[in-house]
Amino acid sequence: MRLSDLQSKDIVNVIDGRNIGNIIDVKVDERNGAIISLIVEPKGKFISFGKGEDTEIRWQSIERIGEDVILVRLGN
């Protein structure tokens, strides 16, 4: 799977159903090339001209990668 494939998917928290946003970057372990985390831009950030912070989601928090959505577990 390519980064561009991941970037087209919405990120949804399975705890509350909230759409977190879209992937804008990834952090990669330089030693082995494994993805450490996804950097997600909040929904509507472009429209609100930078309000809100990007969210870093650890790879271990990903529950499932589907065709259109990436389900993550954030919070309790």
C-alpha positions in Angstrom: 0.0 0.0 0.0 1.3 3.5 -0.9 1.0 6.6 1.2 -1.2 8.1 -1.5 -3.6 5.3 -0.9 -3.8 6.0 2.8 -4.2 9.8 2.3 -7.5 9.4 0.4 -9.1 7.7 3.4 -10.9 9.3 6.3 -9.7 8.6 9.8 -12.5 7.7 12.2 -12.2 7.0 16.0 -14.1 3.8 16.9 -14.7 5.1 20.5 -16.9 8.0 19.5 -17.4 7.8 15.7 -15.7 11.1 15.2 -14.1 11.8 11.9 -10.6 13.0 12.9 -9.4 14.1 9.5 -7.1 13.0 6.7 -3.4 11.9 6.7 -1.0 14.6 5.6 2.3 12.8 6.6 3.8 9.8 8.3 6.7 9.2 10.7 8.9 6.3 9.7 11.6 4.4 11.6 14.7 5.2 9.7 16.4 2.0 10.8 13.8 -0.5 9.4 11.4 1.6 7.3 8.4 0.8 9.5 5.6 3.4 10.0 5.7 4.7 13.5 2.7 7.1 13.3 0.3 8.9 11.0 0.0 12.7 11.1 -3.6 13.8 10.6 -4.9 17.2 9.7 -8.2 18.0 11.4 -11.3 18.2 9.2 -11.9 21.8 7.9 -8.4 23.1 8.8 -7.9 24.7 5.4 -11.3 26.4 5.6 -10.6 27.6 9.2 -7.1 28.8 8.2 -5.0 26.7 10.5 -7.2 26.5 13.6 -6.6 23.2 15.5 -3.6 21.1 15.8 -2.5 18.2 13.7 -3.0 14.8 15.5 -0.3 12.1 15.7 -1.8 8.6 15.7 0.5 5.8 16.7 0.5 2.8 14.3 -0.6 0.6 17.2 -3.8 2.6 17.6 -5.0 1.5 14.1 -7.8 -1.0 14.4 -8.5 -1.6 10.7 -7.7 -0.1 7.3 -10.7 -0.3 5.0 -11.4 0.7 1.5 -12.5 4.2 2.4 -11.8 4.6 6.1 -9.1 3.9 8.6 -10.5 3.0 12.0 -8.4 4.0 15.0 -8.9 3.7 18.8 -8.1 7.0 20.6 -9.1 7.7 24.1 -10.6 5.2 26.6 
